[in-house]
Amino acid sequence: MPPRSASPSAPTASTEEQQPGDHPTASWHLRAPWFAAIALALVPVVFTAGASAAAQLSEATEIGGAFILAAGAAASAILGLIVMRFSRPRVSDYGFRRPRRARAALWFVPAAATVLIILGTQGVRVDAPAIAAYAALVVAVALNEETWFRGIVFAILRARSSRTAIVGSSVLFGVLHLANLAGGADLGSSILQVAFAALFGLVAAQLLVLTGSLWPAIAWHAAWNFVTFIGGDATDTRSLIGLGAACLVMLGYAVFLGRRTPSRPGGTAATGSPALP
């Protein structure tokens, strides 16, 4: 069955045709999808910036700051879920459901491998209280960013094509990480983070299309951020080698998944398999 439009205006693109047994996938049909996608992609950035400013103004400790940032991300995630709830597609249509075709995604082993590589090369460099604070932070951040970027922004761009949604949402995800410059990060590291975030977003979006679920990306996002935080964002030689190795695994995974994800709504993947939501 075709998904329902998330916009009160008349659709400007045809609805997706679902294969028998497929779950419907959220797709917003708007007259200015790129404008809407950019505007809504800024929502989690604004919440994060506000929480960061609050942490600095209150002169919070590292642990206190992490909890303030977690609160801001949680508030943003809740807002995103409310937007989903009051749009015409169901919340499950955005990807809040059990993943399918895990085998086609190599059982998510490459994603897990990137996390283990970072953990193995950086180790744990913070104390127990900080670990607990970071655990709360990464869960809130992962839920927040995946809800907005791979949920809402993806649904807006998906009306044009799955490929547009995959590439567009990942580029926006990467570019908006330039907001880290406001937090004092240097230009070089910020540019590298933009490139890495775009690659991460590309794989996360491919997993959504292939499995019909946001949960794999949310789990991977949280796990990656967690091992990075507890490793102290280390930049020694061993840690940089580990990051490079993880990026190579991620790039290979993106190529692998790209050959198995459809480029159009209702289309077929490069391998000739049925289209997936």
N, C-alpha and C positions, 0 to 999 in steps of 0.2 A: 504494500500500500504506500502511496506517496506521502511524504511528511507534510505537515501543516505549515503554512507560512507564519513566520514570527512577526510580520509587519502588518499593521492595519491598512497599509496602502496596497494597491493592486500589485500583484507579482509582476516583475519585469523579466523573469526568466522562467523557463519551464520547470516543473517540479521533478524530483528524482523518481525514477522507476526502481522499485525494489524487487529483487529476485525472490522467489518463493523461499520462505523461511528466514529471510533477512529481517533485522530490526530496523524500523525507521530511524533516520538520522536527522538531527536538527539542521535546518537550512533557512536562513532569513532571506527574503526576497525584497531588497530595498533599491530605490532609485539611485542612491549614491553610496554603494557598499564600501568603497575605499575610505570615504570621509567618515562613515559610521565606524568602520573598523579601527581607524586611527584614533578617533575620539574615545572609543570605549577601551582601547588598549592603554590609554593614559590613566584610566581609573586606578588600577593597582599601583601605578607609579606615584600618583598623587598621595595615596594612602601611605605608601612606604616612605615618601619624602616627609610627610607630616609626622609619622611616628619617629623618624630619624631626628627631625628637628625637636620633637618633644623630649627625646632622650638626651640630646645635647643641652637643651635649655634647663632640664632638671638636674644636669650634671650626674646622670645615673652611672653606676658602676658598669663594668662589662656585662655582668649577669643581669642587672636591672635593665640595661639597655636592650639586651636580647629579649627580655620579656615584654618590654614596651613595643619593640618591633614586631614581636609575635602577636600582640594585641591588635596592632594596626593591620597586619596581614589577615588576621582572623576576621576583623570587621569588614575588610574589603571582600574576602571570600564569601561572607554571609550576604553582602550586597549582591554579589554576582549570582549566588544561588536564588536570591529573591527575584532578580531579573529573569533567570531561567524559569522559575516557578510561574511567573505571570506572563510569560510569552506563550505562544500557542503550542510549540513543541513541548513534550513532557521533559522533565529533568533527566529521565533515563535516556531520552533521545540525544542528549548532548554527550553521553558517554558514561554516565554514572550507572553502570551495570556491569555484570560479570563479563570479563573478556572472552572472546571466542577465538578460535584458530591460533592458540598459543604455539602450536607446533610450527605453523607457517612463519611465526616470528622467532623461530629457533628457541622456543620456550624462554625467551628473554635472557638467555645466557650471556650474549655479548653485553647487554646493558649492565647486568650484574658484574661482569668481568671488569668493566671500567671502574666501578666502585671499589672492587677488591684491589685493583692496581693502585688506586690513590691511597687506600688504607695501608697497603703494604709498603709504599714508598714514603709516605708522610708519617705514619704511625699516629700515636695519640700524644698531644703536647699540651693539653689543658687539664685542669683538675676536675674532680667529680661534680661539684656544683655547676661549673660551667657546662659540662656535658649535658646535665639535665636541662639547663636553660636553652642550649642549642637544640636539643631534641624537640622542645616545644616550638622553637622558632622555625625549624626546617619543615615540620608538619604543616604549620600555618602558611608558610611561604609557598610550599608546593601546592597545597590546595588552592590558595589564592591565585597564583600565576597560571596554573593549569585550568582553573575555572574560567578565567578571563581569556587567556590566549588560545588554548586548545579547545575551549568550550564555546564561548560567545563569539570571539573574533573569528574563530574557525568557521562557525555556523554562518556568519555574515558573508564570508568570502566563498564558502562552499557552493552558494547559488551559481557562481560563475563556473567553477569546476573544482574537483578535488585537488588537482595540481596547483591551481591558484591559491586554494586555502592552505595547502601544505607549505608552499614557498612563501606566500604573503604573510602568514602568521609567524613563520620562523624568522623572516627578515624584520618584522616589527618587534619581535621578542628580542632580537639581537640589538637593533638600533636603540631601543629604549633603555638598554643597559648603559648607554652613555650618561644616564642620569647619575651614575656613580661618580662622575666628575664633580658633581655638586657636593659629594661627601668627602672630597679631598684626594681621590685617586688620581694618579698621574696619567697623562694622555696615552702613553705607550701601553700601559697595562689595561687601560680602559678599552683601547682599540682591540687588543687581544681578547678581552672579555666579550666584546661585541661579536667577534668572529666565533668564539667558542659557544656563546649563547645561541647564535643563529644555527650552528651545527647541532647543538643539543635540541633546539626547537624543531629542527627538521626531522630528526629521528622520532621525537615525541609525537609529532603530527602524523608521521607514517604509521606509528604504532596504533594511533587512534583509528585511522582509516582501515588498517588491516584487521584489528581486533574488535572494533566498534566500542572500545572502552577507554575511559580516561585513567582508570586505576593503575595500569602498568606505568604510565608516564608519571603519575603522582608519586608512586612508590619509588621509582627511579630518581626522580627529582629530589625527593626528601633524603634518600640515602646518599646521593652524590653530595648535596649540600652539607649533610651531617659529617661525613668523613673529611670534607674540606675544612669545616669549622674546627673539628676536634684535632685536626692536624695543624692548626694554627695558620692556615693559608701559607704554608712554608714555600720558600722560593730558592732553597738550596739546590745543588746540582741533582741530587737523587730525586727530589720532589719534582723538578722540572722534567727530568727524564720520564718519570712516572706519568706526568700529565701529558707529555707528548705521546707516550704509548697508548694511554687511554683515548686520546683524540684519534689516533690511527685506527683503533678498534671501532670507535664511534663512526668514523668515516666509512670504513668497510661495511659496517652494519647499515648505514644509510644507503649505500649502493645496493646491498642485498635486499633491503626492504623496498627500495624504489622500483625494483623489477617485479615486485609482487603486489604493489598497490595500484589501483585504477587511477587514470588521469582525469576521468570525467565522472560525474554522477551518473550511475546506471551503466557505466562502461565496463571494459574488461581490462585486466592487468596485462602487462607485457607477456606474461607466461600463458595467457589465454584462459585463466581461471575466472569464475563468475565474479562480478563486481561485488564489493563488500561495502557496507555503510561506513 
